[in-house]
Amino acid sequence: MSQTAGRKTKYSYREYECFPNDGFRHEIINGEHYMSLAPSTKHQKVSRKIHFQLYSQIEVAKKGEVYNAPTDVEPGPHDIVQPDIVVIAFEQLYIITPKKIKGIPSLVVEILSESNPRHDQVLKFEMHQRNGIPEYWIVDPDEETVQQYVLDGGRYVHKGSQHESIVANCMVDVVINLIDAWS
């Protein structure tokens, strides 16, 4: 839910740091403040299983680093989000600061929440596209699918709806077994 309707000044990281540590997930998208409840246990289970596979294939293999929420990602001056999973390729590790990821990660994974799936499907989709994030996955734990989007000419191209496995476009030899994530 937006907390800044009618507000003329856009929030930045400076204001974001002043938000309370109150158990809600706070994010800024295009300068507007959004809050959401903590994710469900089903959401967290799917996130953990996908994160583990990404970690095993990327971080252990020294291809990059993998972070899970809550990790602040600031792809632009008025966008601060906490994606469920973030992948940064080895050649981009310079965007990792002691407090946040400041720049464009290789891959962002969002797992739909029951309370507000539109937030990831529309609002964050448009924000990630606008900021030039090369690959975006939207995971639907209820439908047991992953929508894969890859940036092409500044626009996301839908690469399909995956149920059994998904091959990362941003790195070679990264294949996630989704059947394991659903169980």
N, C-alpha and C positions, 0 to 999 in steps of 0.2 A: 504494500500500500504506500503510495506517495505521501510524503509529509510536507511537501513544499508547493502545493498547488497555488498558482498565482504569484509565486516568488520570482522576483526579477534577477536576483543575484544567484549565480550557480555555486553550489558547494564544491570544495576542492579537498585535498587530503588534509589541509590545515584544520578545517571544520570537522572532518571525519574523525580525526584523532580525539576530538572532544565528546564524541558520542559516548553514552554510558555503556559500561560492561554489564549489561542487564539480562544476558541470556538470549537475546534476540540476535539475528544475523542482520547487521546494518550494511547497506551498500549504497553507493552513489552511482546513478546512471544518468548521463547527460546533465549533471549538476543537480539532480533531484534525489532526495533521500528516500530509501525504501527499507522496510523492516519485514522480517519473516520469522516465523517460529522455528524452533529447533527441528531438524528432520526426524522422520519416523525411524523405528528400528529396521524396518524393511529397506528403507532408503540407505541407511548406514551400512547394512549388510552387503548390498549390491555395490556400494561405493568401495567398501573394503576389498571385496573380491576383485574388482576391476583394477583398483589401485595396486594390489599385490602383484597382479600379472604385469602391469605396466612397470612397476618398480623392478621386478625380476628381469624383464627384458631390456629395460633402458638403463636404470641406474647401476645394476649389478654388471651390466655389459659396458659400462662407461660411455654410454651414448648421450647422456644428459642427466637431468634430475626430475623427480616426480614429487609433487606436493599435494596434500589433501587439505580440505577445509578444516579449520578456518585459517587460510593464508590470504593476506591482502594482495590483490593484483591491481596495479594502476596502469592500464594501457594508454590512458590519455589524461589530461589535466582535470577533467570533470567526470571521470569514470573510475570508481574504486569498487571492485567486486570481490567476492570470496567464492570462486568456483569450487565445485566438489572435488575436482582433480585438475591439476595443471601440469603440463609437461614442458620442460625447457631443454632444447637441444644443447649439446656440448658447446657448440660455437656461439651460443647465446647466453652462457652462464653469467656474463657480465651484467645482465639485467636483474640479477638477484642481489638485493641489498640486505643488510642486517634486519630491517623492519618489514620489507615487502618485496614483491616482484614489480619492478618499475620498467615497463616496456611491453613488448609483444611476445607472449609465449608461443611455442610451436603448436600446442594442442590444448584446448579447454574442453573439459567434460562436465556436463551438468546432468544431474539426475532429477527428474521431475518430482516435485512435491505434490502431494494430494491436495494441499490447500491452495496452491496457485501455480498450475502448470504453465499458464500463459506468460508468466514472468520469464521463464527460460525459453519458451517457444517463440515469443515475439520480442519482448523488450531486450533481453540479453542477446538474442539472435542478431537483432539490428545493431546493438552496440558492438558486438564482436566483429561483425561485418564492417561496420564503419571504421573501427580501429585497425582493421587489416590482420586479424588473427587468422593464420593460414588454415586451421582445421578446428571444427567444432562438432562435438558429439552430444546429442540429446538422448539420454537414456530414459526409457519408460519401463520401470520395474513391473507395473501391472500388466502391460501388453507384452513384456519380455522382448523388447526391440530396442535397437539403437539406430537413430537417424544420423547419418554421417554427412557432413557438409564440408566442402573444400573450396577455398577462395580461388576464384579465377576471374581476372580482370576487375577486381574490386567487388565482386558479387559472389555469394555462396552458391555453389552448384550442389544439388542433392545427389549423393553417390549411392543412395539406397537405404533401405530399411533392413538392418541385419538382425538375425535371431540367433544363429549358431556361432558365428565368429565374425570378427571385424579386423581388417588389415589397416593399420595406420598409414596414412598417406604421407605424414610428415617425417617418417623414419623408416629405413629399410629393416626388414625382418622383425617387425613387431606385429604379432597376431594375437588377438585376445579371444580366448575361448569363452563365449557368452553363456553357453549351457551351464558352465560352472558358476557363473555369476547369478543365475536364476535359482540355483538349488540351495 
